[in-house]
Amino acid sequence: MGSVRKASAWLGLVDDNEDERYYDDDYSDGTEPGEPWVTDPRVKVASDVAEEKGRRIGTVTPDSFRDARAIGELFREGVPVIMNLTAMDAADAKRVVDFAAGLIFGLRGSIERVSTRVFLLTPANTEIVNGDPAGHRTDGFFNQS
């Protein structure tokens, strides 16, 4: 028991139920075995809504070609996938890119290079919006005239 809690208990501001607080039999309140533990219940709700509306993006950082299966499984479900191949050696990274190229060809998706060894795989029903400005302004952003 902390010193502030002890002082509050001594003053009678809070109950001194130290034994009840630490030895409560109902500590597993409502969680089933195998159910993921989440600190905030809003996280689960947000995850469910994102899955229902198709607003999920998968990120995969494979260590070897064996991890390509995770990329394929996410992409088959219609989830856009960001592949980060920076942790792989060049030969395996080339094999994963070849695998991804076949995957997007077979499922009519697209692939876009984001940066060196980082690629975005998008399913057929997904539009990539480029963040480039519509036109380059010659007058400058802070034109005072």
PyMOL commands that set and color helices and strands:
alter all, ss='L'
color gray80, all
select helices_A, chain A and resi 3-11+18-22+41-53+65-76+90-106
alter helices_A, ss='H'
color red, helices_A
select strands_A, chain A and resi 58-60+81-84+110-115+118-122
alter strands_A, ss='S'
color yellow, strands_A
deselect
rebuild
show_as cartoon
